[in-house]
Amino acid sequence: MSNPGRRSQPDPHVAIPGSNPAPLRTQREAELLYHALFNQIADAVFVIDRQTRHFVDCNEAALRQYGYSRDEFLSMSPLDLHLPEDRNFVEKRIAETRGGVSRVYTHCTRTGASLCVEVNSSVVNYNGRECLLSVVHDISARMQAEQASRESEAQFRAMAETAAASIAIYRDDRFIYVNPACEALTGYARQELLQMKFWDIVHPDMRELVRQRGKERQKGKIPLPMRYELKIFRKEGDVRWLDFTADAIEFGGSKAVLLTGFDTTERRQAEENVQVQKAYLEQLFESAPEGIAVIDAEGKILRINREFTCMFGYTAADTTGKMIYELVVPAEKMQEALGLIKRATETNCAVCHLSRRE
């Protein structure tokens, strides 16, 4: 093994990744160019003696990445950077590899921190010795991001699978995820939905609008409403209304659109029934053969019907906001009327004889 304190002179014919070999006039020029290129590479680079299994050179990026000095590296083996359980495999790779294969390993820095690295090695001649030139790319951040994405996706699925809301995700034209509530709402099984375009279940009245918005939302170039009411066709052919939201997301490492829907069909039907009932009651109020006045707890008139106008001669404009006992209650019955108003607000029932306007 060479003296670890002495740095070997490089072979000018060692191929440095990213270099562009050109004719060199002197050995000194070759050495200067080698060191310049070697230390400009952003990734850690090692030269490893295949016979001694020791480092014989490393670049500045390796010193920064691992925290060792150059002298420390030259006294170390690549095995020192690997986990104990990986060392037998790595030693075999150093002895047998012919290069051209990328491998992912866990390396340890001087402080004990772990790095996830991708190692690409090639065989080179270094000062007459067969060595490996290994370029080590730190992919820790990428692996952490991928792990975080997987964990986030797992959490999303755990939530979505039990959610009462219908949840779906589409990319390009097709669904890539649907939850059980979406299956129940649409009547289609998961595998059926995953074969469908996202607009296939939309009612024909709204289908083209949804298709256009869906495509534009993935491009992200123009603002679109996130929430609106949507009408769909179930597999059985019946129509359902949804309170619907859509938003662009990252899913599985690529852009997609998240859809969330709540079935509002029953609520809409109830609202429609209320409107029908209100219209019916309004008709009864206006066509009743008795004069009717609606008053508040103090006796102030809120509204009257047509027959009230016929009976007393007051129009709606004459009565609104006026006290009923001031308009139609005889003076001798004023106290009785006030008592009736009080009793009516407490029991919802009271009777009073009123006088017709002359």
Secondary structure as GFF3:
##gff-version 3
##sequence-region A 1 358
A	DSSP	alpha_helix	27	40	.	.	.	ID=ss1
A	DSSP	beta_strand	44	49	.	.	.	ID=ss2
A	DSSP	beta_strand	54	58	.	.	.	ID=ss3
A	DSSP	alpha_helix	60	66	.	.	.	ID=ss4
A	DSSP	alpha_helix	70	74	.	.	.	ID=ss5
A	DSSP	three_ten_helix	78	81	.	.	.	ID=ss6
A	DSSP	three_ten_helix	84	86	.	.	.	ID=ss7
A	DSSP	alpha_helix	87	96	.	.	.	ID=ss8
A	DSSP	beta_strand	102	108	.	.	.	ID=ss9
A	DSSP	beta_strand	114	126	.	.	.	ID=ss10
A	DSSP	beta_strand	129	138	.	.	.	ID=ss11
A	DSSP	alpha_helix	140	162	.	.	.	ID=ss12
A	DSSP	beta_strand	166	171	.	.	.	ID=ss13
A	DSSP	beta_strand	174	178	.	.	.	ID=ss14
A	DSSP	alpha_helix	180	186	.	.	.	ID=ss15
A	DSSP	alpha_helix	190	193	.	.	.	ID=ss16
A	DSSP	alpha_helix	207	219	.	.	.	ID=ss17
A	DSSP	beta_strand	227	233	.	.	.	ID=ss18
A	DSSP	beta_strand	239	251	.	.	.	ID=ss19
A	DSSP	beta_strand	254	263	.	.	.	ID=ss20
A	DSSP	alpha_helix	265	287	.	.	.	ID=ss21
A	DSSP	beta_strand	293	295	.	.	.	ID=ss22
A	DSSP	beta_strand	301	304	.	.	.	ID=ss23
A	DSSP	alpha_helix	306	312	.	.	.	ID=ss24
A	DSSP	alpha_helix	316	319	.	.	.	ID=ss25
A	DSSP	alpha_helix	324	327	.	.	.	ID=ss26
A	DSSP	three_ten_helix	331	333	.	.	.	ID=ss27
A	DSSP	alpha_helix	334	347	.	.	.	ID=ss28
###
